[in-house]
Amino acid sequence: MAKIGEQFLVDHNGKKSAVVLRVRDYERLLEDVHDLSVVAERRDEPTISLSEPKRRLRADGLLQDWIQRPGL
């Protein structure tokens, strides 16, 4: 992860009271928070093996088997 370029604002006692972020860094943090909330919401959902979604995608014509060629 790239380093966040933050700046801190301090009160009259020198204690950090706020942070200033680049908009790009702020938006990335919001995306991370959203992703984590989705993970938390889905934590108790049953899991499926990787072969199941592959099977479904093949059945729908959305996934084709690729031929493995030496050197690729």
Buried (B, 14 or more C-beta within 10 A) or exposed (E): EEEEEEEEEEEEEEEEEEEEBEEEBBEBEEEEEEEEEEEEEEEEEEEEEEEEEEEEEEEEEEEEEEEEEEEE
